[in-house]
Amino acid sequence: MKIAATLALLLVSAALAHAELPAATDAAVANALRSGKPTVIDLGARTCIPCKKMAPILENLAAEYRGKASVLFIDVHENQAAADKFRVQMIPTQIFFDKNGKEIKRHIGFIDKTEMVRDLKAAGLK
């Protein structure tokens, strides 16, 4: 009985540790770009392999820089209008914005955490 309870607890803990960053709404994107903080928007899909590799990095950045930067995810399969608005041609695409909401960099494909932090710092992350 104790083994089953321990296993259940471990499964729940693992699920929580890998919770996906929720898809950002249009309002959340607008708020982030007006927030006065640097922002990165990752446009991808929950089903694409490089996008799946990006998910834990985005989750980590969102938690680590909460209150200092906005880290958002948009699933282009669920929000085609956002893909059109941001002129996404391939996924994943990461777009970095400065504190004024001005696009300063665009990257296509997988990007590691070190490079994302460097780009957020270039966008004004302190």
Residue frames as qw, qx, qy, qz and C-alpha x, y, z in Angstrom:
[[0.000, 0.886, 0.464, 0.000, 0.00, 0.00, 0.00],
 [0.300, -0.800, 0.100, 0.510, 2.79, 2.43, 0.87],
 [0.428, -0.117, 0.593, 0.672, 4.54, 1.69, -2.44],
 [0.214, 0.625, 0.650, 0.376, 1.40, 2.55, -4.42],
 [0.146, -0.941, -0.256, 0.169, 0.92, 5.81, -2.50],
 [0.414, -0.603, 0.317, 0.604, 4.58, 6.74, -2.99],
 [0.393, 0.160, 0.669, 0.610, 4.39, 5.96, -6.72],
 [0.101, 0.812, 0.545, 0.181, 1.23, 8.07, -7.06],
 [0.264, -0.893, -0.039, 0.363, 2.92, 10.96, -5.28],
 [0.447, -0.348, 0.494, 0.660, 5.96, 10.70, -7.53],
 [0.323, 0.440, 0.678, 0.493, 3.79, 10.70, -10.66],
 [0.034, -0.928, -0.372, -0.001, 1.89, 13.78, -9.50],
 [0.384, -0.756, 0.174, 0.501, 5.16, 15.54, -8.61],
 [0.453, -0.066, 0.601, 0.655, 6.63, 14.72, -12.00],
 [0.218, 0.681, 0.609, 0.343, 3.54, 16.01, -13.78],
 [0.162, -0.954, -0.190, 0.167, 3.64, 19.26, -11.84],
 [0.477, -0.555, 0.336, 0.592, 7.36, 19.69, -12.46],
 [0.272, 0.001, 0.659, 0.702, 6.74, 19.47, -16.22],
 [0.281, 0.733, 0.535, -0.310, 3.54, 21.50, -16.40],
 [0.466, 0.413, 0.405, 0.670, 3.32, 23.26, -19.72],
 [0.041, -0.259, -0.076, 0.962, 3.46, 27.01, -20.02],
 [0.406, 0.617, 0.630, -0.240, -0.14, 27.96, -20.86],
 [0.386, 0.435, 0.459, 0.671, -0.81, 29.39, -24.29],
 [0.094, -0.315, -0.193, 0.924, -0.91, 33.18, -24.12],
 [0.290, 0.756, 0.583, -0.069, -4.07, 35.03, -25.04],
 [0.362, 0.645, 0.199, 0.643, -4.08, 38.11, -27.25],
 [0.338, -0.902, -0.055, -0.263, -4.73, 40.19, -24.12],
 [0.788, -0.518, 0.133, 0.306, -1.73, 38.63, -22.32],
 [0.666, 0.243, 0.230, 0.667, 0.50, 39.46, -25.29],
 [0.079, 0.807, 0.169, 0.560, -0.75, 43.06, -25.42],
 [0.566, -0.822, 0.002, -0.068, -0.24, 43.43, -21.64],
 [0.826, -0.262, 0.158, 0.474, 3.27, 42.00, -21.82],
 [0.532, 0.414, 0.225, 0.703, 4.28, 44.35, -24.63],
 [0.111, -0.819, -0.094, -0.555, 2.96, 47.34, -22.62],
 [0.771, -0.558, -0.273, 0.139, 4.46, 46.17, -19.33],
 [0.038, -0.930, 0.342, -0.127, 7.74, 48.08, -19.56],
 [0.646, -0.440, 0.618, 0.084, 9.62, 44.76, -19.28],
 [0.197, 0.401, -0.771, -0.455, 11.47, 42.79, -21.94],
 [0.817, 0.144, 0.357, -0.430, 9.34, 40.08, -23.51],
 [0.045, 0.276, -0.872, -0.401, 9.97, 36.92, -25.48],
 [0.792, 0.207, 0.213, -0.534, 7.15, 35.22, -27.35],
 [0.200, -0.213, 0.919, 0.264, 7.70, 31.67, -28.52],
 [0.720, 0.311, -0.016, -0.620, 5.37, 30.78, -31.37],
 [0.063, 0.281, -0.947, -0.142, 5.21, 27.06, -31.94],
 [0.777, -0.138, -0.335, -0.515, 2.99, 24.03, -31.46],
 [0.658, -0.454, 0.518, -0.303, 2.63, 21.49, -28.71],
 [0.956, 0.153, 0.246, -0.046, 3.16, 18.73, -31.29],
 [0.593, 0.726, -0.304, 0.169, 6.40, 19.89, -32.94],
 [0.877, -0.149, -0.269, 0.369, 9.57, 18.19, -31.67],
 [0.405, 0.276, -0.233, 0.840, 11.80, 21.31, -31.36],
 [0.361, -0.576, -0.051, -0.732, 8.85, 23.10, -29.70],
 [0.856, -0.438, -0.262, -0.080, 8.55, 20.28, -27.16],
 [0.729, 0.006, -0.275, 0.627, 12.27, 20.68, -26.40],
 [0.093, 0.462, -0.075, 0.879, 11.68, 24.41, -25.86],
 [0.554, -0.634, -0.385, -0.378, 8.83, 23.90, -23.36],
 [0.727, -0.510, -0.309, 0.341, 10.94, 23.23, -20.23],
 [0.451, 0.074, -0.027, 0.889, 13.28, 26.11, -21.10],
 [0.163, -0.527, -0.260, -0.792, 10.35, 28.50, -21.44],
 [0.664, -0.623, -0.392, -0.127, 8.81, 27.26, -18.19],
 [0.701, -0.293, -0.233, 0.607, 12.12, 27.73, -16.39],
 [0.260, 0.224, 0.073, 0.936, 12.64, 31.24, -17.78],
 [0.351, -0.624, -0.362, -0.597, 9.08, 32.26, -16.93],
 [0.719, -0.607, -0.323, 0.100, 9.59, 31.16, -13.32],
 [0.672, -0.167, -0.116, 0.712, 13.14, 32.48, -12.95],
 [0.199, 0.088, 0.105, 0.970, 12.41, 35.94, -14.38],
 [0.171, -0.720, -0.660, -0.126, 8.84, 36.40, -13.12],
 [0.237, -0.896, -0.227, 0.301, 8.32, 40.11, -12.54],
 [0.320, -0.600, 0.361, 0.638, 11.43, 41.01, -14.56],
 [0.151, 0.257, -0.670, -0.680, 10.50, 39.75, -18.04],
 [0.780, 0.212, 0.260, -0.527, 7.52, 38.23, -19.80],
 [0.054, -0.246, 0.918, 0.307, 7.94, 34.77, -21.31],
 [0.683, 0.283, 0.259, -0.622, 4.96, 33.75, -23.44],
 [0.251, -0.039, 0.910, 0.329, 4.03, 30.80, -25.62],
 [0.611, 0.376, 0.042, -0.696, 1.52, 30.85, -28.48],
 [0.532, 0.079, 0.828, 0.161, 0.39, 27.62, -30.12],
 [0.194, 0.331, -0.384, -0.840, 0.02, 28.60, -33.78],
 [0.158, -0.201, -0.914, -0.314, -2.24, 25.62, -34.45],
 [0.129, -0.625, -0.711, 0.295, -4.70, 27.04, -31.92],
 [0.002, 0.856, 0.158, -0.493, -4.12, 30.71, -32.80],
 [0.636, 0.355, 0.416, 0.545, -3.46, 31.09, -36.52],
 [0.089, 0.957, 0.179, 0.211, -4.25, 34.82, -36.29],
 [0.469, -0.814, 0.262, 0.220, -1.23, 35.32, -34.01],
 [0.715, -0.059, 0.493, 0.492, 0.98, 33.43, -36.47],
 [0.411, 0.700, 0.381, 0.442, -0.21, 35.77, -39.21],
 [0.180, -0.981, -0.056, -0.045, 0.15, 38.87, -37.05],
 [0.494, -0.723, 0.409, 0.256, 3.76, 38.01, -36.13],
 [0.580, 0.672, -0.394, -0.238, 4.58, 36.80, -39.67],
 [0.580, -0.393, 0.714, -0.015, 5.65, 33.33, -38.54],
 [0.641, 0.478, -0.468, -0.378, 6.91, 31.19, -41.40],
 [0.671, 0.117, -0.722, 0.122, 8.49, 28.32, -39.45],
 [0.646, -0.666, 0.115, -0.355, 8.14, 27.01, -35.92],
 [0.296, -0.800, -0.401, 0.334, 9.34, 27.47, -33.36],
 [0.317, 0.615, 0.023, 0.722, 9.96, 31.19, -33.76],
 [0.447, -0.608, -0.399, 0.520, 11.05, 33.28, -30.80],
 [0.200, 0.742, 0.149, 0.622, 10.54, 37.03, -30.96],
 [0.491, -0.364, -0.393, 0.687, 12.31, 39.27, -28.44],
 [0.007, 0.848, 0.282, 0.449, 10.89, 42.68, -27.57],
 [0.301, 0.211, -0.420, 0.830, 12.45, 45.50, -25.55],
 [0.066, -0.378, -0.671, 0.634, 10.71, 47.24, -22.64],
 [0.280, 0.358, -0.026, -0.890, 8.90, 49.50, -25.12],
 [0.733, 0.347, 0.525, -0.259, 7.39, 46.57, -26.99],
 [0.456, 0.736, -0.370, -0.337, 9.67, 47.01, -30.01],
 [0.987, 0.092, 0.085, 0.101, 10.87, 43.84, -31.73],
 [0.109, -0.854, 0.483, 0.160, 14.64, 43.64, -31.44],
 [0.013, -0.394, 0.898, 0.194, 15.39, 40.06, -32.48],
 [0.885, 0.128, 0.026, -0.446, 13.78, 37.07, -34.12],
 [0.131, -0.413, 0.898, 0.073, 15.11, 33.52, -33.98],
 [0.847, 0.130, -0.211, -0.471, 13.78, 30.47, -35.84],
 [0.745, 0.151, -0.643, 0.094, 14.29, 26.97, -34.48],
 [0.761, -0.515, -0.331, 0.213, 15.42, 25.60, -31.15],
 [0.166, 0.734, -0.316, 0.577, 17.29, 28.05, -28.92],
 [0.628, -0.201, -0.645, 0.387, 18.97, 27.12, -25.65],
 [0.397, -0.831, -0.360, 0.152, 18.47, 28.87, -22.32],
 [0.520, -0.407, 0.073, 0.747, 21.86, 30.60, -22.34],
 [0.210, 0.209, 0.451, 0.842, 21.15, 32.26, -25.67],
 [0.208, -0.735, -0.560, -0.321, 17.61, 33.22, -24.60],
 [0.475, -0.740, -0.242, 0.411, 18.93, 34.86, -21.43],
 [0.424, -0.187, 0.247, 0.851, 21.56, 36.72, -23.48],
 [0.046, 0.428, 0.541, 0.722, 18.85, 37.97, -25.84],
 [0.351, -0.797, -0.488, -0.053, 16.57, 38.98, -22.97],
 [0.494, -0.574, -0.072, 0.649, 19.47, 40.91, -21.44],
 [0.272, 0.071, 0.403, 0.871, 20.01, 42.64, -24.80],
 [0.161, -0.626, -0.582, -0.494, 16.30, 43.52, -24.62],
 [0.170, -0.633, 0.175, -0.734, 16.83, 45.16, -21.23],
 [0.831, -0.425, -0.359, -0.034, 16.56, 42.36, -18.65],
 [0.006, -0.731, 0.485, -0.480, 18.33, 43.40, -15.46]]
